[in-house]
């Protein structure tokens, strides 16, 4: 059974940084593509970043150059380092393995102007 637990969200001022974590159980990060998604109030859940099993990373244009996705296979944890945060980055952040339709509870990020 795949389980995901996001953490690390909070309230930050514009220009600040946060690091989100996604603890994963039930699958191996070494062999799965993992992604981060964001859902702003009233909006759909949008793709933010992904990391493939081979380590290749992809970013949405809106976060490219400001966010960095990584993983620690030994800890079975994926991360999202977010820098130069802007109010439009506000939302609930979720992680998800590409091959499984499973979501965690998400972690709230609020960026104040």
KEKE-662622 format. One record per residue: residue number from 1; residue in three letters; x, y, z of N, C-alpha, C, O in turn. Coordinates in nm, 3 decimals. Each point is the difference from the previous one (the first is absolute). Example, Ala and Ser with C-alpha at 12.3 -4.5 7.8 and 13.67 -1.06 7.14 Angstrom:
BEGIN
  resi  resn     n_xx     n_yy     n_zz    ca_xx    ca_yy    ca_zz     c_xx     c_yy     c_zz     o_xx     o_yy     o_zz
     1   ala    1.319   -0.569    0.780   -0.089    0.119    0.000    0.090    0.120    0.000    0.104   -0.002    0.066
     2   ser   -0.139    0.107   -0.138    0.082    0.119    0.006   -0.077    0.109    0.073    0.051    0.111    0.017
This chain:
BEGIN
  resi  resn     n_xx     n_yy     n_zz    ca_xx    ca_yy    ca_zz     c_xx     c_yy     c_zz     o_xx     o_yy     o_zz
     1   unk    0.085   -0.118    0.000   -0.085    0.118    0.000    0.089    0.124    0.000    0.086    0.016    0.086
     2   unk   -0.110    0.071   -0.184    0.078    0.122   -0.012   -0.055    0.104    0.098   -0.121    0.026    0.004
     3   unk    0.211    0.032    0.073   -0.041    0.108    0.091    0.096    0.116   -0.015    0.121   -0.017   -0.017
     4   unk   -0.178    0.137    0.024    0.076    0.123   -0.018   -0.031    0.094    0.114   -0.114    0.009    0.045
     5   unk    0.216    0.062    0.002   -0.020    0.097    0.108    0.082    0.124   -0.029    0.122   -0.001    0.012
     6   unk   -0.191    0.107   -0.050    0.066    0.128   -0.027    0.015    0.080    0.129   -0.084   -0.009    0.089
     7   unk    0.191    0.087   -0.082    0.023    0.087    0.116    0.091    0.114   -0.042    0.057   -0.001   -0.109
     8   unk   -0.044    0.099    0.197    0.092    0.110   -0.024   -0.064    0.130   -0.043    0.069    0.101   -0.015
     9   unk   -0.199   -0.103   -0.004   -0.066    0.124   -0.041   -0.006    0.101    0.113    0.037   -0.029    0.114
    10   unk   -0.085    0.148   -0.147   -0.012    0.104    0.101   -0.028    0.134   -0.062   -0.031    0.011   -0.118
    11   unk    0.042    0.091    0.200   -0.021    0.138   -0.043    0.136    0.067   -0.016    0.084   -0.004    0.090
    12   unk   -0.063    0.064   -0.206    0.129    0.064   -0.028   -0.025    0.130   -0.076   -0.099    0.012   -0.072
    13   unk    0.188    0.083    0.088   -0.012    0.126   -0.073    0.051   -0.018   -0.142    0.082   -0.087   -0.028
    14   unk   -0.129    0.170   -0.060    0.047   -0.002   -0.138    0.152    0.016   -0.003    0.057    0.082    0.072
    15   unk    0.006   -0.162   -0.156    0.145   -0.001   -0.008    0.065   -0.105    0.089    0.120   -0.025   -0.011
    16   unk   -0.199   -0.035    0.098    0.053   -0.100    0.092    0.011   -0.138   -0.061   -0.025   -0.020   -0.119
    17   unk    0.064   -0.074    0.204    0.022   -0.138   -0.045   -0.065   -0.099    0.094   -0.020    0.027    0.118
    18   unk   -0.013   -0.143   -0.173   -0.050   -0.112    0.078    0.050   -0.128   -0.065    0.027   -0.004   -0.120
    19   unk   -0.016   -0.101    0.200    0.029   -0.132   -0.054   -0.111   -0.096    0.041   -0.026   -0.021    0.119
    20   unk   -0.037   -0.035   -0.217   -0.104   -0.099    0.023    0.059   -0.141   -0.007    0.096   -0.026   -0.073
    21   unk   -0.156   -0.061    0.152    0.041   -0.141   -0.001   -0.119   -0.088   -0.031   -0.114    0.033    0.033
    22   unk    0.142   -0.146   -0.097   -0.103   -0.099   -0.029    0.056   -0.136    0.040    0.085   -0.056   -0.069
    23   unk   -0.133    0.004    0.181    0.043   -0.132    0.044   -0.083   -0.105   -0.071   -0.123    0.006    0.000
    24   unk    0.190   -0.102   -0.061   -0.067   -0.098   -0.086    0.020   -0.140    0.057    0.110   -0.037    0.039
    25   unk   -0.216   -0.039   -0.035    0.010   -0.141    0.038   -0.081   -0.084   -0.098   -0.097    0.047   -0.059
    26   unk    0.138   -0.172    0.044   -0.071   -0.092   -0.088    0.058   -0.013   -0.139   -0.031   -0.095   -0.072
    27   unk    0.116    0.189    0.033    0.068   -0.007   -0.129    0.142    0.051    0.017    0.034    0.065    0.100
    28   unk    0.049   -0.094   -0.199    0.138    0.047    0.003    0.015    0.125   -0.084   -0.044    0.004   -0.115
    29   unk    0.106    0.099    0.172    0.025    0.122   -0.078    0.097   -0.027   -0.114   -0.001    0.070   -0.101
    30   unk    0.085   -0.171    0.117    0.101   -0.029   -0.103   -0.064   -0.039   -0.133    0.058    0.021   -0.107
    31   unk   -0.178   -0.076    0.114   -0.060   -0.055   -0.122   -0.132    0.067   -0.037   -0.076   -0.055   -0.080
    32   unk    0.048    0.170    0.138   -0.124    0.069   -0.028    0.021    0.148   -0.028    0.080    0.066    0.067
    33   unk   -0.152   -0.016   -0.165   -0.006    0.143   -0.021   -0.093    0.060    0.104   -0.111   -0.048    0.022
    34   unk    0.158    0.154    0.042   -0.078    0.068    0.104   -0.022    0.145   -0.039    0.083    0.062   -0.066
    35   unk   -0.196   -0.010    0.107   -0.031    0.138   -0.035   -0.055    0.080    0.116   -0.052   -0.054    0.097
    36   unk    0.066    0.185   -0.109   -0.063    0.096    0.091   -0.108    0.076   -0.077    0.016    0.034   -0.118
    37   unk   -0.124   -0.010    0.187   -0.114    0.072   -0.057   -0.047    0.106    0.098    0.022   -0.011    0.121
    38   unk   -0.086    0.113   -0.175   -0.049    0.110    0.083   -0.147    0.027   -0.034   -0.040    0.002   -0.117
    39   unk   -0.037    0.019    0.222   -0.140    0.037   -0.020   -0.028    0.130    0.074   -0.004    0.004    0.123
    40   unk   -0.014    0.102   -0.202   -0.036    0.129    0.057   -0.150    0.002    0.026   -0.075   -0.076   -0.061
    41   unk    0.030    0.162    0.153   -0.144    0.006    0.032   -0.084    0.021   -0.124    0.024    0.094   -0.076
    42   unk   -0.123   -0.180    0.055   -0.089    0.012   -0.113    0.055   -0.047   -0.131   -0.066    0.011   -0.103
    43   unk    0.187   -0.064    0.104    0.065   -0.043   -0.124    0.018   -0.151   -0.003   -0.018   -0.069    0.101
    44   unk    0.052    0.019   -0.216    0.032   -0.142   -0.012    0.141   -0.024    0.052    0.076    0.093    0.025
    45   unk   -0.044   -0.222   -0.009    0.132   -0.039    0.045    0.095    0.004   -0.119   -0.021   -0.070   -0.099
    46   unk    0.125    0.151    0.107    0.092    0.021   -0.111    0.136   -0.065    0.025    0.047   -0.008    0.113
    47   unk    0.013   -0.037   -0.221    0.134   -0.056    0.005    0.102    0.109    0.034   -0.006    0.111   -0.052
    48   unk    0.099   -0.145    0.143    0.107    0.092    0.036    0.135   -0.053   -0.043    0.076    0.070   -0.066
    49   unk   -0.045   -0.194    0.103    0.132   -0.056   -0.030   -0.007   -0.152    0.009   -0.087   -0.056    0.067
    50   unk    0.180   -0.009   -0.135    0.009   -0.145    0.010    0.145   -0.043   -0.008    0.086    0.071   -0.051
    51   unk   -0.061   -0.190    0.103    0.132   -0.060   -0.007   -0.018   -0.146   -0.040   -0.074   -0.075    0.063
    52   unk    0.143    0.038   -0.170   -0.011   -0.135   -0.051    0.091   -0.094    0.078    0.083    0.044    0.080
    53   unk   -0.101   -0.173   -0.104    0.083   -0.099    0.067    0.148    0.022   -0.032    0.087   -0.026    0.083
    54   unk   -0.059    0.074   -0.204    0.141    0.022   -0.037    0.053    0.134    0.047    0.114    0.036   -0.028
    55   unk   -0.199    0.040    0.102    0.044    0.127    0.055   -0.031    0.121   -0.086    0.023    0.113    0.043
    56   unk   -0.075   -0.134   -0.163   -0.037    0.112   -0.085   -0.113    0.080    0.065   -0.097   -0.058    0.051
    57   unk    0.110    0.189   -0.054   -0.101    0.086    0.062   -0.070    0.087   -0.103    0.056    0.036   -0.103
    58   unk   -0.181   -0.003    0.135   -0.081    0.088   -0.084   -0.070    0.100    0.090   -0.035   -0.030    0.114
    59   unk    0.014    0.151   -0.168   -0.064    0.105    0.077   -0.104    0.073   -0.085    0.015    0.016   -0.121
    60   unk   -0.120    0.027    0.189   -0.094    0.090   -0.066    0.071    0.132   -0.025    0.084    0.041    0.080
    61   unk   -0.115    0.026   -0.190    0.068    0.127   -0.031   -0.011    0.103    0.114    0.091    0.081    0.019
    62   unk   -0.201   -0.086    0.054   -0.020    0.102    0.104    0.096   -0.017    0.118    0.018    0.095    0.077
    63   unk    0.042   -0.211   -0.061    0.089   -0.023    0.115    0.143   -0.032   -0.044    0.090   -0.007    0.084
    64   unk   -0.067   -0.012   -0.211    0.133   -0.034   -0.050    0.099    0.109    0.039   -0.021    0.119   -0.024
    65   unk    0.132   -0.164    0.085    0.102    0.095    0.045   -0.019    0.044    0.144    0.092    0.057    0.059
    66   unk   -0.209   -0.082   -0.002   -0.026    0.038    0.140   -0.018   -0.122    0.090    0.035    0.004    0.118
    67   unk   -0.088   -0.110   -0.172   -0.025   -0.123    0.076    0.097   -0.109   -0.045    0.046   -0.002   -0.114
    68   unk   -0.016   -0.088    0.207    0.088   -0.112   -0.031   -0.054   -0.127    0.064   -0.023   -0.005    0.121
    69   unk    0.004   -0.097   -0.202   -0.051   -0.128    0.049    0.117   -0.096    0.018    0.093   -0.002   -0.080
    70   unk   -0.098   -0.076    0.185    0.106   -0.097    0.026   -0.059   -0.115    0.082   -0.116    0.003    0.041
    71   unk    0.198   -0.104   -0.019   -0.047   -0.114    0.078    0.117   -0.062    0.074    0.116    0.013   -0.040
    72   unk   -0.149   -0.080    0.148    0.097   -0.078    0.077   -0.053   -0.142    0.002   -0.092   -0.032    0.076
    73   unk    0.149   -0.053   -0.160   -0.051   -0.136   -0.012    0.010   -0.076    0.132   -0.090   -0.077    0.034
    74   unk    0.197    0.098    0.039    0.020   -0.072    0.126   -0.108    0.036    0.102   -0.042   -0.085    0.079
    75   unk   -0.002    0.210   -0.082   -0.105    0.045    0.093   -0.139   -0.014   -0.060   -0.100    0.028    0.067
    76   unk    0.093   -0.070   -0.193   -0.127   -0.010   -0.071   -0.079    0.130    0.011   -0.119    0.001    0.030
    77   unk    0.188    0.108   -0.054   -0.059    0.133    0.014    0.036    0.085   -0.121    0.113    0.001   -0.047
    78   unk   -0.213    0.072   -0.001    0.020    0.094   -0.109   -0.014    0.141    0.057   -0.071    0.022    0.097
    79   unk    0.141    0.072   -0.159    0.001    0.136    0.050   -0.036    0.099   -0.111    0.014   -0.029   -0.119
    80   unk   -0.060    0.145    0.162   -0.018    0.112   -0.092    0.055    0.124    0.071   -0.062    0.052    0.093
    81   unk    0.177   -0.007   -0.139    0.060    0.123    0.052   -0.058    0.116   -0.077    0.015    0.007   -0.122
    82   unk   -0.080    0.083    0.191   -0.066    0.113   -0.064    0.066    0.129    0.044    0.014    0.027    0.119
    83   unk    0.028    0.052   -0.216    0.066    0.127    0.028   -0.070    0.112   -0.075   -0.079   -0.025   -0.092
    84   unk    0.108    0.148    0.132   -0.061    0.117   -0.063   -0.150   -0.017   -0.011   -0.060    0.024   -0.105
    85   unk    0.000   -0.065    0.215   -0.144   -0.028   -0.001   -0.080    0.128   -0.023    0.036    0.108    0.047
    86   unk   -0.145   -0.125   -0.120   -0.089    0.110   -0.034   -0.141   -0.033    0.047   -0.032   -0.118    0.018
    87   unk   -0.054    0.217    0.001   -0.137   -0.027    0.044   -0.073   -0.101   -0.090   -0.085   -0.075    0.048
    88   unk    0.116    0.074   -0.175   -0.067   -0.095   -0.090    0.045   -0.143    0.021   -0.056   -0.092   -0.060
    89   unk    0.157    0.070    0.144    0.042   -0.136    0.035   -0.086   -0.058    0.112    0.016   -0.116    0.037
    90   unk   -0.105    0.196    0.018   -0.087   -0.045    0.107   -0.090   -0.113   -0.045   -0.056    0.003   -0.110
    91   unk    0.043   -0.103    0.195   -0.087   -0.112   -0.030    0.035   -0.120    0.085    0.090    0.005    0.084
    92   unk   -0.163   -0.112   -0.106    0.030   -0.127    0.066    0.088   -0.081   -0.095   -0.034   -0.018   -0.117
    93   unk    0.144   -0.030    0.168    0.096   -0.075   -0.080   -0.014   -0.149    0.030   -0.004   -0.042    0.116
    94   unk   -0.002   -0.034   -0.223   -0.016   -0.144    0.008    0.113   -0.070   -0.074    0.055    0.055   -0.096
    95   unk   -0.022   -0.175    0.140    0.092   -0.085   -0.075   -0.076   -0.122   -0.049   -0.102   -0.038    0.056
    96   unk    0.156   -0.022   -0.162   -0.069   -0.116   -0.057    0.094   -0.077   -0.090    0.075    0.059   -0.078
    97   unk   -0.078   -0.190    0.088    0.075   -0.080   -0.098   -0.077   -0.006   -0.130   -0.122   -0.015    0.001
    98   unk    0.191    0.026   -0.112   -0.066    0.006   -0.130   -0.079   -0.127   -0.031   -0.103    0.006   -0.067
    99   unk    0.150   -0.119    0.116   -0.062   -0.127   -0.036   -0.117   -0.038    0.090   -0.064   -0.103   -0.022
   100   unk    0.035    0.183    0.123   -0.105   -0.033    0.095   -0.091    0.120    0.022    0.048    0.113    0.015
   101   unk   -0.178   -0.137   -0.013   -0.095    0.108    0.026   -0.023    0.010    0.150   -0.108   -0.029    0.051
   102   unk    0.212    0.072    0.018   -0.004    0.013    0.145    0.050    0.138    0.037    0.097    0.050   -0.057
   103   unk   -0.165    0.013    0.152    0.038    0.133    0.045    0.015    0.001    0.151   -0.068   -0.074    0.071
   104   unk    0.158    0.158   -0.023    0.011    0.024    0.142   -0.101    0.105    0.043   -0.089    0.038   -0.076
   105   unk    0.105    0.009    0.199   -0.094    0.100    0.052    0.038    0.140   -0.044   -0.080    0.093    0.012
   106   unk    0.202   -0.077   -0.062    0.046    0.130   -0.044    0.055    0.083    0.115   -0.022   -0.030    0.117
   107   unk    0.095    0.134   -0.153    0.054    0.094    0.098   -0.023    0.142   -0.052    0.027    0.030   -0.116
   108   unk   -0.078    0.055    0.203   -0.040    0.136   -0.040    0.121    0.093   -0.002    0.078    0.006    0.095
   109   unk   -0.065    0.065   -0.204    0.101    0.105   -0.013   -0.073    0.132   -0.024   -0.081    0.011   -0.092
   110   unk    0.110    0.086    0.175   -0.061    0.132   -0.016    0.112    0.103   -0.008    0.085    0.010    0.089
   111   unk   -0.085    0.068   -0.197    0.101    0.102   -0.021   -0.067    0.136    0.009   -0.090    0.032   -0.078
   112   unk    0.134    0.047    0.172   -0.059    0.133    0.020    0.082    0.105   -0.076    0.121   -0.011   -0.014
   113   unk   -0.192    0.111   -0.033    0.069    0.106   -0.077    0.050    0.111    0.092    0.060    0.097   -0.048
